[in-house]
Amino acid sequence: MSSNELINQVIPLLLVIAFLLALLGGLKRVMIWRQGQASAIYWSGLLSMPKRYLVDLHHVVARDKYMANTHVATGGGFVVSIFLILIIYLFELQFNITIGLLSLSLLIMTIGALFVWVRRFTPPPNLSKGKWQRLPKSLLIFSLSFSMLTLILVGMINIDSRYLMLVLLLFAIVWGLAEMVFGMTWGGPMKHAFAGALHLAFHRRPTRFNGGNSTGLIPIKVDTNNLGVAKPSDFKWNQLLSFDACVECGRCEKVCPAFAAGQPLNPKKLVQDMVVGMVGGSDAKYSGSRYPSSDNEVRSGSINSIIVDGLIPADTIWACTTCRACVEECPMMIEHVDAIVDMRRFETLQNGNTPGKGAEILENLIFTDNPNGHAPQSRMHWAADQNLMLFGNQPNQTMQADVLLWIGDAAFDMRNQRTLVALIQLLRAAKVDFAVLGDAECDCGDVARRLGDEVTFQRLAVANINTMTKYQFKTIVTADPHVFHCFSNEYGAFGLSTPVVHHSTFLAQLVKQKRLRLGTHTKLDITYHDPCYLGRYNGEYDAPRYLLAEMGLHIKEMERSQSRSRCCGGGGGAPITDIAGEQRIADMRMQDAQDVAAKIVAVACPQCNLMLEGVVEPRPEVKDIAELMQMVLIEESV
């Protein structure tokens, strides 16, 4: 029997075996995911999967041009190659065009594999090693072995009587098929190809792929006994699927402010720990960066094992600022923040284990409707000289206005009261018809929800909505991105439908309508800090920059800005839980500003204002956009 005849008999058999084993592994993997809780299945996602992979996923991958081109070559070359291999060797469609296309696709894959090899030769610290170090070898073995097979097929190489070469070739083919096909569902570096494709199809936030804003936390029913996630089996099944899709690229780790500050959180390690819990075992073979400032002992778990203080250290989930930098950078579109808040919900609602001042803050919200325990009747003391129009508090019982100005908890902070005064002056200069709720306002519930107290959040949301429905207004304006986010993306589940606008967006509209006239600042070395809840959460990057430009200011952009802005450290209840690290996140952000020689940091969030002003001097001055506008406001604006 010639080598060609042997190959023509053996290769189809190997292909059938590899794909049957992959199918069995896929069924096993699905059964593992289905151990999670029920979740809505959107079957249309299967049809949308090619677009989600080729467009949405690659928009993220493309931020690293080297890896984007490498992935196109290796991934694209492999998909085309395996399709043509099946056509040629299994269905015996051995035409010149199919063989030629296979040779080209294998060549492209080989080039991509060489670039992977170079990347892995001296991998950056955020990349996991271990099994991932064999990936370039497996890619090359697959592409080169089938390239040689193709040359034998067309008669360019003859290995008759060269039995050792034939044995080595078959061994290489078995290795390549095992890693690239069989390994997709049974574990190994290629597991992400199978799990990742299905994750994109059955993503729990399908609106992420439709140009919609899908950043609000998903509500849970507070009248049940299942409040949050205690064990891996408490996650939704498609969350378990998403954990399995992780490629351990470490992009999340690289941008995580808590990890950079030396706090015990690494988003990549957290996801991999969830995989350990899902399939059972330990993290002994994990080959990436671990949690800073933690014991990092080998931990084990199973689908029904306790996660917090079992599979992971307790402080890990509380170090998160919920800034979504990890989610923004993840090429597999994993929702790390959802998972962390789900675990916080169980710790807060079921166990009462909220660290730092968490319990005190939540208690204040329950009894005083504000996090710092101020008397509710003192909410408007700061505005005694502002002569504000209060809804329902005038002799004629004012019931309507064009704009409801939501004050928020800045009312209780002397520093942020200056921002409110500036904003009020700007609204009056533009002749905006606005009113406030006064003492009838309650906290929006942002802190309660991020700390896991869904019960208090939902109570506050319903109370605020019930208050607002008593009056007539067209728009809600707020200077707080956290309020803006809650109202825009989370209150809708409880009945709020009124448009909500951040003050920077609203002021930009007034300037464009020429209802506000601004002078020009003298030359200032200024930079702008993008708030996470305005930028990454809601996509507003342009309005603040437009306003600064209208004041004649040229922004010295920090290295991390816009969608990749570094968090100030003030979100997610992080200042309340106060998990120890090696440095403060706010200090790192202020250093970013000093690196561009900024004298002023412009902000658009009261929390960012407080966090950055809390940095020890000498440091740049911190000013809200509204304060900078007030300084150059031309009074006769309308």
PAVEX-704728 format. One record per residue (C-alpha): x, y, z; residue in one letter; residue number from 0. Coordinates in steps of 0.5 Angstrom, whole numbers, plus 500, padded with zeros to 3 digits. Each point is the difference from the previous one (the first is absolute). Layout:
BEGIN
X / Y / Z / A / NUM .
...
END
This chain:
BEGIN
500 / 500 / 500 / M / 0 .
503 / 507 / 498 / S / 1 .
500 / 506 / 505 / S / 2 .
495 / 503 / 496 / N / 3 .
495 / 494 / 501 / E / 4 .
502 / 500 / 507 / L / 5 .
499 / 507 / 501 / I / 6 .
493 / 500 / 496 / N / 7 .
498 / 495 / 505 / Q / 8 .
502 / 502 / 507 / V / 9 .
499 / 508 / 499 / I / 10 .
492 / 499 / 499 / P / 11 .
500 / 495 / 506 / L / 12 .
504 / 505 / 504 / L / 13 .
496 / 506 / 498 / L / 14 .
493 / 496 / 502 / V / 15 .
503 / 498 / 507 / I / 16 .
503 / 507 / 502 / A / 17 .
493 / 503 / 498 / F / 18 .
496 / 495 / 504 / L / 19 .
504 / 500 / 506 / L / 20 .
499 / 508 / 499 / A / 21 .
493 / 499 / 500 / L / 22 .
500 / 496 / 506 / L / 23 .
504 / 505 / 504 / G / 24 .
495 / 505 / 497 / G / 25 .
494 / 497 / 503 / L / 26 .
504 / 499 / 507 / K / 27 .
502 / 507 / 500 / R / 28 .
493 / 502 / 499 / V / 29 .
498 / 496 / 506 / M / 30 .
505 / 503 / 504 / I / 31 .
497 / 507 / 498 / W / 32 .
493 / 498 / 501 / R / 33 .
501 / 499 / 507 / Q / 34 .
499 / 507 / 501 / G / 35 .
493 / 504 / 501 / Q / 36 .
495 / 501 / 494 / A / 37 .
501 / 506 / 496 / S / 38 .
497 / 502 / 494 / A / 39 .
502 / 497 / 493 / I / 40 .
500 / 504 / 494 / Y / 41 .
501 / 495 / 494 / W / 42 .
501 / 506 / 495 / S / 43 .
507 / 501 / 503 / G / 44 .
502 / 494 / 496 / L / 45 .
498 / 504 / 494 / L / 46 .
504 / 506 / 503 / S / 47 .
506 / 496 / 502 / M / 48 .
504 / 501 / 493 / P / 49 .
499 / 508 / 501 / K / 50 .
501 / 500 / 507 / R / 51 .
507 / 496 / 499 / Y / 52 .
502 / 504 / 494 / L / 53 .
498 / 507 / 502 / V / 54 .
498 / 501 / 508 / D / 55 .
506 / 495 / 502 / L / 56 .
505 / 503 / 495 / H / 57 .
499 / 507 / 502 / H / 58 .
503 / 498 / 507 / V / 59 .
505 / 496 / 497 / V / 60 .
502 / 505 / 495 / A / 61 .
503 / 505 / 506 / R / 62 .
506 / 496 / 500 / D / 63 .
502 / 500 / 492 / K / 64 .
505 / 494 / 501 / Y / 65 .
495 / 495 / 503 / M / 66 .
494 / 502 / 496 / A / 67 .
504 / 499 / 494 / N / 68 .
503 / 494 / 503 / T / 69 .
493 / 497 / 502 / H / 70 .
497 / 501 / 493 / V / 71 .
506 / 496 / 497 / A / 72 .
500 / 494 / 505 / T / 73 .
492 / 500 / 501 / G / 74 .
498 / 502 / 493 / G / 75 .
505 / 495 / 497 / G / 76 .
498 / 494 / 505 / F / 77 .
493 / 501 / 498 / V / 78 .
501 / 500 / 493 / V / 79 .
505 / 495 / 500 / S / 80 .
496 / 495 / 504 / I / 81 .
494 / 501 / 496 / F / 82 .
504 / 498 / 494 / L / 83 .
503 / 494 / 503 / I / 84 .
494 / 497 / 501 / L / 85 .
498 / 502 / 493 / I / 86 .
506 / 497 / 497 / I / 87 .
501 / 494 / 505 / Y / 88 .
494 / 498 / 502 / L / 89 .
495 / 501 / 494 / F / 90 .
506 / 499 / 495 / E / 91 .
499 / 507 / 496 / L / 92 .
507 / 500 / 498 / Q / 93 .
500 / 505 / 495 / F / 94 .
506 / 505 / 498 / N / 95 .
496 / 506 / 503 / I / 96 .
498 / 497 / 507 / T / 97 .
507 / 497 / 500 / I / 98 .
503 / 507 / 498 / G / 99 .
495 / 504 / 505 / L / 100 .
502 / 495 / 506 / L / 101 .
508 / 501 / 499 / S / 102 .
499 / 508 / 500 / L / 103 .
496 / 499 / 506 / S / 104 .
505 / 496 / 504 / L / 105 .
505 / 505 / 498 / L / 106 .
496 / 506 / 503 / I / 107 .
499 / 495 / 506 / M / 108 .
508 / 499 / 500 / T / 109 .
502 / 507 / 500 / I / 110 .
495 / 502 / 505 / G / 111 .
502 / 494 / 505 / A / 112 .
507 / 503 / 499 / L / 113 .
498 / 507 / 503 / F / 114 .
497 / 496 / 505 / V / 115 .
506 / 497 / 502 / W / 116 .
504 / 506 / 500 / V / 117 .
495 / 503 / 505 / R / 118 .
500 / 494 / 504 / R / 119 .
508 / 500 / 500 / F / 120 .
500 / 506 / 505 / T / 121 .
493 / 500 / 502 / P / 122 .
498 / 507 / 504 / P / 123 .
498 / 499 / 507 / P / 124 .
492 / 500 / 499 / N / 125 .
501 / 494 / 496 / L / 126 .
499 / 493 / 503 / S / 127 .
505 / 495 / 498 / K / 128 .
499 / 493 / 502 / G / 129 .
496 / 496 / 495 / K / 130 .
500 / 507 / 495 / W / 131 .
507 / 499 / 499 / Q / 132 .
499 / 494 / 496 / R / 133 .
495 / 503 / 495 / L / 134 .
505 / 503 / 495 / P / 135 .
503 / 493 / 500 / K / 136 .
493 / 497 / 499 / S / 137 .
498 / 505 / 494 / L / 138 .
507 / 499 / 497 / L / 139 .
499 / 492 / 500 / I / 140 .
493 / 500 / 497 / F / 141 .
502 / 505 / 495 / S / 142 .
506 / 497 / 498 / L / 143 .
498 / 493 / 500 / S / 144 .
494 / 501 / 496 / F / 145 .
504 / 504 / 495 / S / 146 .
505 / 494 / 499 / M / 147 .
494 / 496 / 499 / L / 148 .
497 / 504 / 495 / T / 149 .
507 / 500 / 496 / L / 150 .
500 / 492 / 500 / I / 151 .
493 / 501 / 498 / L / 152 .
502 / 504 / 493 / V / 153 .
506 / 495 / 499 / G / 154 .
505 / 506 / 502 / M / 155 .
503 / 495 / 506 / I / 156 .
501 / 493 / 500 / N / 157 .
501 / 496 / 506 / I / 158 .
499 / 493 / 498 / D / 159 .
504 / 495 / 504 / S / 160 .
502 / 506 / 505 / R / 161 .
496 / 497 / 505 / Y / 162 .
503 / 504 / 506 / L / 163 .
498 / 506 / 496 / M / 164 .
493 / 498 / 499 / L / 165 .
499 / 498 / 508 / V / 166 .
503 / 507 / 502 / L / 167 .
495 / 503 / 495 / L / 168 .
494 / 496 / 503 / L / 169 .
502 / 502 / 507 / F / 170 .
501 / 507 / 498 / A / 171 .
493 / 500 / 497 / I / 172 .
497 / 496 / 506 / V / 173 .
503 / 505 / 505 / W / 174 .
497 / 506 / 495 / G / 175 .
493 / 497 / 500 / L / 176 .
500 / 498 / 508 / A / 177 .
502 / 508 / 501 / E / 178 .
496 / 503 / 495 / M / 179 .
494 / 496 / 500 / V / 180 .
499 / 495 / 505 / F / 181 .
503 / 505 / 505 / G / 182 .
495 / 506 / 499 / M / 183 .
495 / 496 / 504 / T / 184 .
504 / 496 / 505 / W / 185 .
505 / 505 / 502 / G / 186 .
506 / 504 / 498 / G / 187 .
502 / 506 / 497 / P / 188 .
495 / 499 / 494 / M / 189 .
494 / 500 / 505 / K / 190 .
498 / 507 / 499 / H / 191 .
499 / 499 / 493 / A / 192 .
494 / 495 / 502 / F / 193 .
497 / 504 / 506 / A / 194 .
502 / 507 / 497 / G / 195 .
496 / 499 / 494 / A / 196 .
494 / 497 / 504 / L / 197 .
501 / 506 / 505 / H / 198 .
499 / 505 / 495 / L / 199 .
494 / 497 / 497 / A / 200 .
496 / 499 / 507 / F / 201 .
503 / 506 / 503 / H / 202 .
496 / 502 / 506 / R / 203 .
500 / 507 / 498 / R / 204 .
498 / 500 / 492 / P / 205 .
499 / 507 / 500 / T / 206 .
508 / 501 / 500 / R / 207 .
500 / 498 / 493 / F / 208 .
494 / 504 / 497 / N / 209 .
503 / 507 / 502 / G / 210 .
496 / 501 / 506 / G / 211 .
503 / 502 / 507 / N / 212 .
500 / 493 / 505 / S / 213 .
503 / 502 / 506 / T / 214 .
495 / 500 / 505 / G / 215 .
500 / 495 / 505 / L / 216 .
495 / 495 / 499 / I / 217 .
494 / 500 / 506 / P / 218 .
499 / 494 / 504 / I / 219 .
493 / 498 / 504 / K / 220 .
501 / 502 / 507 / V / 221 .
494 / 496 / 502 / D / 222 .
504 / 493 / 499 / T / 223 .
505 / 496 / 505 / N / 224 .
505 / 500 / 494 / N / 225 .
503 / 507 / 501 / L / 226 .
507 / 500 / 496 / G / 227 .
505 / 495 / 499 / V / 228 .
503 / 496 / 505 / A / 229 .
503 / 494 / 496 / K / 230 .
502 / 499 / 492 / P / 231 .
493 / 497 / 499 / S / 232 .
496 / 506 / 502 / D / 233 .
503 / 504 / 494 / F / 234 .
496 / 500 / 494 / K / 235 .
502 / 494 / 495 / W / 236 .
502 / 505 / 495 / N / 237 .
504 / 504 / 505 / Q / 238 .
504 / 493 / 501 / L / 239 .
501 / 500 / 493 / L / 240 .
503 / 507 / 499 / S / 241 .
505 / 497 / 506 / F / 242 .
502 / 495 / 495 / D / 243 .
501 / 504 / 494 / A / 244 .
506 / 504 / 504 / C / 245 .
506 / 500 / 496 / V / 246 .
505 / 502 / 506 / E / 247 .
502 / 506 / 496 / C / 248 .
501 / 504 / 506 / G / 249 .
497 / 507 / 497 / R / 250 .
495 / 500 / 505 / C / 251 .
506 / 499 / 505 / E / 252 .
504 / 506 / 497 / K / 253 .
494 / 505 / 500 / V / 254 .
498 / 498 / 507 / C / 255 .
501 / 506 / 505 / P / 256 .
499 / 496 / 506 / A / 257 .
505 / 495 / 497 / F / 258 .
505 / 506 / 499 / A / 259 .
499 / 502 / 507 / A / 260 .
502 / 494 / 503 / G / 261 .
493 / 498 / 503 / Q / 262 .
498 / 493 / 500 / P / 263 .
497 / 499 / 493 / L / 264 .
502 / 498 / 493 / N / 265 .
494 / 499 / 495 / P / 266 .
503 / 495 / 496 / K / 267 .
502 / 496 / 506 / K / 268 .
493 / 501 / 503 / L / 269 .
497 / 497 / 493 / V / 270 .
505 / 494 / 501 / Q / 271 .
498 / 499 / 507 / D / 272 .
492 / 499 / 497 / M / 273 .
503 / 495 / 495 / V / 274 .
503 / 496 / 506 / V / 275 .
494 / 500 / 504 / G / 276 .
495 / 498 / 494 / M / 277 .
504 / 494 / 498 / V / 278 .
503 / 498 / 506 / G / 279 .
507 / 500 / 503 / G / 280 .
505 / 505 / 502 / S / 281 .
504 / 506 / 497 / D / 282 .
507 / 497 / 501 / A / 283 .
501 / 500 / 492 / K / 284 .
498 / 507 / 499 / Y / 285 .
506 / 503 / 497 / S / 286 .
498 / 508 / 500 / G / 287 .
501 / 506 / 505 / S / 288 .
496 / 498 / 507 / R / 289 .
497 / 505 / 504 / Y / 290 .
504 / 505 / 503 / P / 291 .
501 / 501 / 508 / S / 292 .
496 / 493 / 501 / S / 293 .
503 / 494 / 503 / D / 294 .
499 / 497 / 493 / N / 295 .
500 / 493 / 503 / E / 296 .
498 / 494 / 495 / V / 297 .
492 / 500 / 501 / R / 298 .
495 / 495 / 497 / S / 299 .
493 / 500 / 499 / G / 300 .
494 / 496 / 496 / S / 301 .
493 / 502 / 497 / I / 302 .
497 / 500 / 507 / N / 303 .
506 / 503 / 504 / S / 304 .
500 / 507 / 504 / I / 305 .
503 / 505 / 495 / I / 306 .
502 / 506 / 505 / V / 307 .
505 / 498 / 505 / D / 308 .
500 / 493 / 497 / G / 309 .
502 / 500 / 493 / L / 310 .
502 / 507 / 500 / I / 311 .
502 / 505 / 506 / P / 312 .
495 / 504 / 503 / A / 313 .
503 / 507 / 498 / D / 314 .
500 / 498 / 493 / T / 315 .
493 / 502 / 498 / I / 316 .
500 / 507 / 504 / W / 317 .
507 / 503 / 497 / A / 318 .
496 / 501 / 494 / C / 319 .
498 / 507 / 498 / T / 320 .
495 / 497 / 495 / T / 321 .
503 / 505 / 495 / C / 322 .
499 / 495 / 494 / R / 323 .
507 / 501 / 497 / A / 324 .
501 / 492 / 500 / C / 325 .
494 / 499 / 496 / V / 326 .
502 / 506 / 495 / E / 327 .
506 / 496 / 499 / E / 328 .
498 / 493 / 500 / C / 329 .
500 / 497 / 493 / P / 330 .
495 / 495 / 502 / M / 331 .
495 / 505 / 503 / M / 332 .
500 / 497 / 506 / I / 333 .
496 / 503 / 506 / E / 334 .
504 / 500 / 506 / H / 335 .
497 / 506 / 503 / V / 336 .
493 / 496 / 500 / D / 337 .
503 / 494 / 503 / A / 338 .
504 / 504 / 506 / I / 339 .
493 / 504 / 502 / V / 340 .
496 / 493 / 500 / D / 341 .
505 / 497 / 505 / M / 342 .
500 / 507 / 504 / R / 343 .
492 / 499 / 500 / R / 344 .
501 / 494 / 504 / F / 345 .
505 / 502 / 504 / E / 346 .
496 / 506 / 502 / T / 347 .
493 / 498 / 500 / L / 348 .
501 / 493 / 502 / Q / 349 .
506 / 500 / 505 / N / 350 .
500 / 507 / 502 / G / 351 .
508 / 500 / 498 / N / 352 .
501 / 507 / 497 / T / 353 .
507 / 503 / 502 / P / 354 .
502 / 506 / 503 / G / 355 .
495 / 505 / 501 / K / 356 .
495 / 497 / 495 / G / 357 .
495 / 497 / 505 / A / 358 .
500 / 507 / 503 / E / 359 .
499 / 504 / 493 / I / 360 .
494 / 495 / 499 / L / 361 .
497 / 501 / 506 / E / 362 .
500 / 507 / 499 / N / 363 .
497 / 499 / 493 / L / 364 .
494 / 496 / 504 / I / 365 .
499 / 505 / 505 / F / 366 .
502 / 507 / 497 / T / 367 .
499 / 499 / 493 / D / 368 .
508 / 502 / 499 / N / 369 .
506 / 497 / 501 / P / 370 .
503 / 504 / 505 / N / 371 .
494 / 500 / 505 / G / 372 .
499 / 508 / 499 / H / 373 .
493 / 502 / 502 / A / 374 .
495 / 500 / 494 / P / 375 .
497 / 506 / 502 / Q / 376 .
507 / 504 / 499 / S / 377 .
501 / 498 / 493 / R / 378 .
499 / 507 / 498 / M / 379 .
504 / 504 / 505 / H / 380 .
505 / 501 / 495 / W / 381 .
495 / 504 / 495 / A / 382 .
497 / 505 / 505 / A / 383 .
503 / 506 / 496 / D / 384 .
498 / 497 / 493 / Q / 385 .
493 / 501 / 500 / N / 386 .
499 / 493 / 496 / L / 387 .
493 / 498 / 498 / M / 388 .
497 / 494 / 504 / L / 389 .
495 / 496 / 497 / F / 390 .
494 / 500 / 504 / G / 391 .
503 / 504 / 505 / N / 392 .
497 / 507 / 498 / Q / 393 .
494 / 504 / 501 / P / 394 .
497 / 498 / 494 / N / 395 .
503 / 493 / 500 / Q / 396 .
504 / 500 / 494 / T / 397 .
499 / 493 / 497 / M / 398 .
504 / 501 / 493 / Q / 399 .
506 / 503 / 497 / A / 400 .
505 / 498 / 494 / D / 401 .
505 / 497 / 504 / V / 402 .
501 / 496 / 506 / L / 403 .
507 / 502 / 503 / L / 404 .
502 / 494 / 504 / W / 405 .
504 / 502 / 506 / I / 406 .
503 / 494 / 503 / G / 407 .
504 / 498 / 506 / D / 408 .
505 / 506 / 497 / A / 409 .
495 / 504 / 505 / A / 410 .
503 / 498 / 506 / F / 411 .
507 / 501 / 498 / D / 412 .
503 / 507 / 500 / M / 413 .
505 / 499 / 494 / R / 414 .
495 / 498 / 496 / N / 415 .
495 / 505 / 502 / Q / 416 .
504 / 505 / 496 / R / 417 .
499 / 496 / 494 / T / 418 .
493 / 500 / 501 / L / 419 .
500 / 508 / 501 / V / 420 .
504 / 500 / 493 / A / 421 .
495 / 496 / 497 / L / 422 .
494 / 504 / 502 / I / 423 .
503 / 506 / 498 / Q / 424 .
501 / 497 / 493 / L / 425 .
493 / 498 / 499 / L / 426 .
497 / 507 / 503 / R / 427 .
505 / 503 / 495 / A / 428 .
497 / 496 / 494 / A / 429 .
493 / 501 / 503 / K / 430 .
498 / 493 / 501 / V / 431 .
494 / 498 / 503 / D / 432 .
502 / 496 / 506 / F / 433 .
498 / 497 / 507 / A / 434 .
502 / 496 / 505 / V / 435 .
497 / 495 / 505 / L / 436 .
503 / 502 / 506 / G / 437 .
500 / 496 / 506 / D / 438 .
495 / 495 / 496 / A / 439 .
506 / 497 / 496 / E / 440 .
503 / 494 / 503 / C / 441 .
507 / 497 / 498 / D / 442 .
500 / 497 / 493 / C / 443 .
502 / 493 / 503 / G / 444 .
507 / 499 / 496 / D / 445 .
504 / 499 / 506 / V / 446 .
495 / 495 / 503 / A / 447 .
500 / 496 / 493 / R / 448 .
507 / 500 / 499 / R / 449 .
501 / 497 / 507 / L / 450 .
495 / 495 / 499 / G / 451 .
494 / 502 / 504 / D / 452 .
495 / 499 / 494 / E / 453 .
494 / 501 / 505 / V / 454 .
502 / 507 / 502 / T / 455 .
502 / 502 / 493 / F / 456 .
493 / 498 / 498 / Q / 457 .
496 / 503 / 506 / R / 458 .
504 / 507 / 498 / L / 459 .
498 / 499 / 493 / A / 460 .
493 / 499 / 501 / V / 461 .
500 / 506 / 505 / A / 462 .
503 / 505 / 495 / N / 463 .
496 / 498 / 494 / I / 464 .
493 / 500 / 504 / N / 465 .
503 / 507 / 502 / T / 466 .
501 / 502 / 493 / M / 467 .
494 / 498 / 497 / T / 468 .
496 / 505 / 504 / K / 469 .
503 / 506 / 496 / Y / 470 .
501 / 502 / 493 / Q / 471 .
507 / 501 / 497 / F / 472 .
503 / 498 / 493 / K / 473 .
507 / 499 / 502 / T / 474 .
504 / 498 / 506 / I / 475 .
507 / 503 / 500 / V / 476 .
505 / 498 / 505 / T / 477 .
507 / 501 / 502 / A / 478 .
502 / 493 / 502 / D / 479 .
501 / 495 / 495 / P / 480 .
498 / 495 / 505 / H / 481 .
493 / 503 / 501 / V / 482 .
500 / 500 / 492 / F / 483 .
502 / 493 / 499 / H / 484 .
495 / 498 / 505 / C / 485 .
494 / 504 / 498 / F / 486 .
502 / 498 / 492 / S / 487 .
502 / 493 / 501 / N / 488 .
497 / 497 / 506 / E / 489 .
494 / 504 / 502 / Y / 490 .
496 / 498 / 493 / G / 491 .
499 / 493 / 503 / A / 492 .
496 / 503 / 506 / F / 493 .
496 / 505 / 495 / G / 494 .
504 / 506 / 499 / L / 495 .
500 / 502 / 493 / S / 496 .
501 / 508 / 500 / T / 497 .
507 / 502 / 496 / P / 498 .
506 / 501 / 505 / V / 499 .
506 / 504 / 498 / V / 500 .
506 / 502 / 503 / H / 501 .
502 / 507 / 502 / H / 502 .
506 / 500 / 495 / S / 503 .
495 / 498 / 494 / T / 504 .
495 / 504 / 502 / F / 505 .
505 / 506 / 500 / L / 506 .
503 / 499 / 494 / A / 507 .
493 / 500 / 497 / Q / 508 .
498 / 507 / 503 / L / 509 .
507 / 502 / 497 / V / 510 .
499 / 497 / 493 / K / 511 .
493 / 504 / 500 / Q / 512 .
503 / 506 / 502 / K / 513 .
496 / 501 / 507 / R / 514 .
507 / 500 / 503 / L / 515 .
506 / 505 / 498 / R / 516 .
506 / 498 / 503 / L / 517 .
507 / 504 / 500 / G / 518 .
507 / 497 / 499 / T / 519 .
504 / 498 / 506 / H / 520 .
507 / 502 / 500 / T / 521 .
505 / 495 / 498 / K / 522 .
500 / 494 / 505 / L / 523 .
503 / 494 / 500 / D / 524 .
494 / 495 / 501 / I / 525 .
498 / 493 / 499 / T / 526 .
493 / 497 / 500 / Y / 527 .
499 / 493 / 504 / H / 528 .
494 / 496 / 497 / D / 529 .
496 / 497 / 506 / P / 530 .
499 / 493 / 499 / C / 531 .
492 / 500 / 501 / Y / 532 .
500 / 506 / 495 / L / 533 .
505 / 497 / 495 / G / 534 .
500 / 493 / 500 / R / 535 .
493 / 499 / 503 / Y / 536 .
497 / 505 / 495 / N / 537 .
504 / 502 / 495 / G / 538 .
500 / 507 / 501 / E / 539 .
507 / 503 / 498 / Y / 540 .
499 / 505 / 495 / D / 541 .
496 / 505 / 504 / A / 542 .
505 / 502 / 506 / P / 543 .
505 / 501 / 495 / R / 544 .
496 / 504 / 495 / Y / 545 .
498 / 505 / 506 / L / 546 .
508 / 500 / 502 / L / 547 .
501 / 502 / 493 / A / 548 .
495 / 505 / 500 / E / 549 .
504 / 504 / 506 / M / 550 .
506 / 500 / 495 / G / 551 .
503 / 494 / 504 / L / 552 .
505 / 495 / 497 / H / 553 .
499 / 493 / 504 / I / 554 .
507 / 497 / 501 / K / 555 .
497 / 493 / 500 / E / 556 .
503 / 495 / 505 / M / 557 .
503 / 493 / 497 / E / 558 .
493 / 497 / 503 / R / 559 .
494 / 504 / 497 / S / 560 .
493 / 499 / 497 / Q / 561 .
498 / 492 / 500 / S / 562 .
507 / 498 / 503 / R / 563 .
500 / 506 / 506 / S / 564 .
503 / 497 / 506 / R / 565 .
494 / 500 / 506 / C / 566 .
501 / 505 / 506 / C / 567 .
499 / 495 / 505 / G / 568 .
493 / 503 / 502 / G / 569 .
495 / 495 / 497 / G / 570 .
497 / 493 / 502 / G / 571 .
500 / 502 / 507 / G / 572 .
508 / 499 / 500 / A / 573 .
501 / 506 / 505 / P / 574 .
495 / 497 / 505 / I / 575 .
503 / 493 / 500 / T / 576 .
507 / 503 / 500 / D / 577 .
504 / 494 / 498 / I / 578 .
507 / 501 / 502 / A / 579 .
505 / 500 / 494 / G / 580 .
507 / 503 / 499 / E / 581 .
498 / 506 / 497 / Q / 582 .
493 / 504 / 499 / R / 583 .
497 / 500 / 493 / I / 584 .
499 / 508 / 501 / A / 585 .
507 / 501 / 501 / D / 586 .
502 / 496 / 493 / M / 587 .
495 / 504 / 496 / R / 588 .
502 / 507 / 503 / M / 589 .
507 / 497 / 498 / Q / 590 .
497 / 499 / 493 / D / 591 .
498 / 508 / 500 / A / 592 .
507 / 502 / 502 / Q / 593 .
504 / 496 / 495 / D / 594 .
496 / 504 / 495 / V / 595 .
502 / 507 / 504 / A / 596 .
493 / 502 / 501 / A / 597 .
499 / 505 / 505 / K / 598 .
492 / 499 / 500 / I / 599 .
496 / 493 / 500 / V / 600 .
493 / 501 / 497 / A / 601 .
495 / 496 / 502 / V / 602 .
493 / 498 / 499 / A / 603 .
498 / 496 / 506 / C / 604 .
500 / 502 / 508 / P / 605 .
503 / 493 / 502 / Q / 606 .
506 / 501 / 495 / C / 607 .
500 / 507 / 503 / N / 608 .
501 / 498 / 507 / L / 609 .
504 / 494 / 499 / M / 610 .
505 / 504 / 496 / L / 611 .
500 / 506 / 505 / E / 612 .
502 / 495 / 505 / G / 613 .
507 / 499 / 497 / V / 614 .
505 / 503 / 504 / V / 615 .
503 / 507 / 498 / E / 616 .
504 / 502 / 496 / P / 617 .
495 / 498 / 494 / R / 618 .
496 / 503 / 495 / P / 619 .
494 / 504 / 501 / E / 620 .
493 / 496 / 499 / V / 621 .
494 / 504 / 497 / K / 622 .
493 / 498 / 498 / D / 623 .
498 / 501 / 492 / I / 624 .
495 / 505 / 503 / A / 625 .
505 / 504 / 505 / E / 626 .
504 / 501 / 494 / L / 627 .
494 / 503 / 496 / M / 628 .
498 / 504 / 506 / Q / 629 .
507 / 503 / 500 / M / 630 .
499 / 503 / 493 / V / 631 .
492 / 500 / 499 / L / 632 .
498 / 507 / 496 / I / 633 .
494 / 501 / 504 / E / 634 .
496 / 503 / 495 / E / 635 .
499 / 493 / 497 / S / 636 .
493 / 500 / 497 / V / 637 .
END
